[in-house]
Amino acid sequence: MEPVIETFESRKKHMCVKGEELSIPVCDKASMPGTVTQRTCVYGGARIVLMPITDSIHLVHGPIGCAACTWDIRGSKSSRENLYKKGCSTDLQEKDIIFGGEKKLFETVLELNRLFNPGAIFVYATCVAGVIGDDIKAVCKKTQKITGCRVIPVQSEGFQDHNKTKGHWIGGDALLDYVIGTRESGKTTPFDINIVGEFNVAGDLWGIKPLLEEMGVNIISTMSGDSHVEEIAQAHRAKLNIVQCQKSSNYVAQKMKKKYGIPFLKVNFFGLDQTVNSLREIADFFGDEEMIQRTEKIIAQGLAEVQGEIQDYKKRLSGKTVALYVGGNKAWSLVRAFEELGMDVMMSGTKNGIREDYERIKETVRDGTIIVDDANSTELARLLKKYEPDLLISGAKEKYISLKLGIPFCDFNHDRISAFAGFKGFLSFAKEVDASVSSPVFNLTSTSLYDISNNLNYNNLNSEENLKTKKSSDKVLSAPSGGDKHES
């Protein structure tokens, strides 16, 4: 089988085409040494799951570098406190690494509790804390007894695995072991649910929550966007869990089903059809006739509000091709949304995918779609240059690779500022995609920006060679001779 692109021999099986001999790429392997990958560590995965809890302090027990990327730049919004955006670290120094950092952690927790009186303090173990053997569980237990505040250890040492997916599970375990089931709710209804795996990136939750509340559903907690720790503590009282980000939160839903007997539904609120199907599945689960009728009215109203404008965007976007290089869940959940706009997903890839992610991608995409695992920057550039999609959907790290190649780009990661979930969210999604694809800047020349850059470098090189030639010529012209200098 012809390789998808030219790359290292060991990387060839990480790329495949659906419908050919290998339809699922090799995945969930340690990155090739020496290549610059986009993967994050286990600690980063745990942080994604827990840090949107808005009334809590998130304390990184490690060197200050591990706290450099706080949730403040990851786009999770809050309608209440902004305490979760405080970047807190124990800032372990050389002497702490030699003599141990437990005392510093103890004092830091007490000080943070005194300053902010948070709903909880989550303490994240990093590689350094794990290597020196700090017992963060013991410190958390002791400080919780002193302060009366929940102090929750998160054993998220980054070296535990090559894939941040394990960090998602560790973050889920922190909630399951120390939060969920620790508070009883006085108020219950027959229609209590939890929204699991929704982190309110750019306000996505606010496009989903009103639809569910209008249906007549009572939302006990969200795990974990725009949430309070005491709400999550009551999550075991729900009658149903709906799972939005199935990459990070299937694990929590499965554990809650086993421990508390709570069934779960996998939902997707990106795209009109997916939103409609999700609302109907929730209503059908409860089987309440009044709720089912109310849901149909909500669907009809939601579609009527956006379909006219969606058709305008579809006229311009129909037939355009899209490459996805995103998180495991989005690599398949966005495919139908693009198809509703008349666009064709010709490539789908993810940085941290596991086999289940690629099974879902394979089920969702058409034959001939390229499926890619953990592409490094060079591979991504080669893929885009060879197949020339009309749009790349990815995160901020891939933005400039795309733009330098003259390929429109749209951010669907944590750095975006537009909410894309629900009916109105899909309209925002269509508007942003159209703004990228239809931008006239990409029609200014048929030559890509990448080629222009290469041509400029080539011309500069030629100029340097010409300059050297001219200088050599000048030396000859100015050299002493027996005849007239100018004649020479």
Summary of the structure (lengths in Angstrom):
residues: 488
radius of gyration: 26.9
end to end distance: 64.0
largest distance: 110.2
contacts: 1664
relative contact order: 0.11
helix: 51%
strand: 15%
